[in-house]
Amino acid sequence: MSDQHPELLRVEALRKEFPRHASLAAKLTGATHEPLVAVRDVSLGVAPGETLAIVGESGSGKSTLGRMILGLMPPTSGTITFDGRDITALPPAGRRALTRDLQVIFQDPYSSLNPRQRIEDIIREPLDIHRIGTLDQRRERVRELMDQTALPDRYRRCYPHELSGGLRQRVGIATALAVHPKVIVADEPVSALDVSVQAQILDLLAEVQRQTSVAMVFISHDLGVVQQISDRVAVMCQGEIIELGPIEDVYTHPQHPYTRALLSAIPPADPTQPYQPIAIGDPVPLSDADPGCRFRGRCWLAEEVCAQQPPALSPRPSGDLARCHITERAPDTWFEADQAITIGGR
Amino acid sequence: MSVPDILAADPAPLPGAAPPGSAAPGDATTARRPWLRTLTHSRSLATGLVLLAIVLLVAIIVPLLDPGGATRLQAQDSLAGPGAGRLLGADQLGRDLLTRLAEGYRISLAVSLGSVALALLIGCPLGLLAATGSPRLGGLIMRVLDVLMAFPALLLAIVVVALFGPGTLVLLLAIGIVYTPIIARVMRAAALETSRQSFVEAARARGASYWRLVLRHITPNSLGPVIVQATILMAVSILLEAALSFIGLGVQPPTPSLGLMLSAGRDFMASSPWVVADPAVAILLVVLGFTLVGDGMQEWLDPKKRAIAR
């Protein structure tokens, strides 16, 4: 899919390592500490107007990836290009200029709004930063944005604490839209909200996207939420993309056992249907130099080959890319043959 | 704080204030009023403001009634007790104590306001810079301030006075220098905490410049503790000024000062207690006023708590 369009945002072999602080004993014995690899050579692209979801459990590196794209954290290696321009290590002025095209929606609508700014000032700030229009034009634009995000006008001069979580997240969305960006990185935009409010915000995001054709990188831990809004999905696990493809393909024909486990965790809408989430436990720590598949410690399909060579992100007949030796052998039938459901209760 | 602000602190019901409970949440027209209502809800803030208002009124009005009265000697009134002509009595030289107290208040308030303003002026930028600048610069600033802080306040003030000689302006300067590291530390701690909040990161991700981050996002959300600290320091500086004047290193006679009056009056304490009691109570009132205001200020400054008080 991404090959058909010129890509707006491209991430190539992006890697982030965090140094681990050595203990005194380790320093004395001269033991070297491997850094923690939070994002492991991730490559992906976002086409204009599309929504790419990045899903994964906590610690999978999805938020770190988002923060690197936003320039809030420098990558260890790899490149990020925007509109064909390398933005990996922009100087501060260039980075500020880029925020006209690249905006952000944060997770927690309670702490991501300045408690001492009025709603209209919060929404206007990106316009102030980029000096767009006169003050009157900016105020007019704020009204327009509040209208677009269904924020009643009476909240204009309120402070954030006077608003509910859903309303605050609308403020966050309005702020992100203010400068007509080309891409919005939304880091868990609904996970802090009640389920009923989640649906409203997701509808709003979908509606906004229909109107403005802004591209979105939607970071979430919840595949159920992602399904409503995304075109493509990248599943991350332990810093790697383990599956990447069009949303329907990933949902109907998952090509990686981890994706399968994530999907099994979505409760069925029909309560009479069996709900049997597959328990895979916590990530098993592996040395950075380990040659095998990083998921094998939690995988019920793992074989000898999984410990010997790393699986590549290989194309599957269904249209997605997946990183698994076992399912590569039988991409069409593994899912039906899989006995995971019986393992689910362990 | 200006005079009208303090006068507005009268806890009597304010004309035009909506009755409690009528403020609908999110209603923009009532959202502007709660700061007034908090004044009537926070007892310590209201009491403190009333005390300070009385002190300020005395300091402004009394000397106008009798210009020069603070230093006019009237031997026949020496150690006269409180009475009709002299509300608070007279000192050993026959000077009217009320007028001297009022003059002393003027000087004390000027010194405490001036020294705290000086400390805020230097300490706030230093603290902000230490919190938001490079770690090396921040470390350097804080170590220098740590050295200043290592001296006991009174000793440090005495050193400054010894260097520049006694006088009111030197006193102001000395107390200001003593306070600068205190203000800077509080500012830095508050700014560090605020910078970690996600709205600061959000502003950075939206392209806000360093100055916008510091001035619009970090500073307004970090000033609460600094202002509370400054108010408490005002109270302490009244005491510090009194202490330094008491030992002869502050305000010089014949200029009246609360500390000086205590010092001069202690010889007559047994026979004419009012000579000492007057300045002592005067110090108590103003210190209590500032302390109460400092306590109540935290609530008044926080829009969230303001909403709760509403």
HADDOCK unambig.tbl for C-alpha pairs under 7 A between the chains (distance, minus, plus):
assign (segid A and resid 70 and name CA) (segid B and resid 205 and name CA) 6.28 0.50 0.50
assign (segid A and resid 72 and name CA) (segid B and resid 205 and name CA) 6.75 0.50 0.50
assign (segid A and resid 96 and name CA) (segid B and resid 207 and name CA) 4.22 0.50 0.50
assign (segid A and resid 99 and name CA) (segid B and resid 206 and name CA) 5.57 0.50 0.50
assign (segid A and resid 99 and name CA) (segid B and resid 207 and name CA) 5.47 0.50 0.50
assign (segid A and resid 103 and name CA) (segid B and resid 206 and name CA) 6.16 0.50 0.50
assign (segid A and resid 104 and name CA) (segid B and resid 205 and name CA) 6.88 0.50 0.50
assign (segid A and resid 111 and name CA) (segid B and resid 197 and name CA) 6.57 0.50 0.50
assign (segid A and resid 111 and name CA) (segid B and resid 198 and name CA) 5.70 0.50 0.50
assign (segid A and resid 111 and name CA) (segid B and resid 199 and name CA) 6.01 0.50 0.50
assign (segid A and resid 112 and name CA) (segid B and resid 198 and name CA) 4.81 0.50 0.50
assign (segid A and resid 112 and name CA) (segid B and resid 199 and name CA) 3.85 0.50 0.50
assign (segid A and resid 112 and name CA) (segid B and resid 202 and name CA) 6.35 0.50 0.50
assign (segid A and resid 113 and name CA) (segid B and resid 199 and name CA) 5.03 0.50 0.50
assign (segid A and resid 114 and name CA) (segid B and resid 199 and name CA) 5.51 0.50 0.50
assign (segid A and resid 114 and name CA) (segid B and resid 217 and name CA) 6.67 0.50 0.50
assign (segid A and resid 116 and name CA) (segid B and resid 221 and name CA) 6.95 0.50 0.50
assign (segid A and resid 126 and name CA) (segid B and resid 206 and name CA) 6.40 0.50 0.50
assign (segid A and resid 129 and name CA) (segid B and resid 207 and name CA) 6.83 0.50 0.50
assign (segid A and resid 129 and name CA) (segid B and resid 208 and name CA) 6.08 0.50 0.50
assign (segid A and resid 154 and name CA) (segid B and resid 27 and name CA) 6.65 0.50 0.50
assign (segid A and resid 154 and name CA) (segid B and resid 28 and name CA) 6.43 0.50 0.50
assign (segid A and resid 155 and name CA) (segid B and resid 26 and name CA) 6.11 0.50 0.50
assign (segid A and resid 155 and name CA) (segid B and resid 28 and name CA) 6.98 0.50 0.50
assign (segid A and resid 157 and name CA) (segid B and resid 28 and name CA) 5.85 0.50 0.50
assign (segid A and resid 158 and name CA) (segid B and resid 26 and name CA) 6.10 0.50 0.50
assign (segid A and resid 158 and name CA) (segid B and resid 28 and name CA) 6.17 0.50 0.50
assign (segid A and resid 161 and name CA) (segid B and resid 304 and name CA) 6.54 0.50 0.50
assign (segid A and resid 162 and name CA) (segid B and resid 25 and name CA) 6.62 0.50 0.50
assign (segid A and resid 162 and name CA) (segid B and resid 26 and name CA) 5.78 0.50 0.50
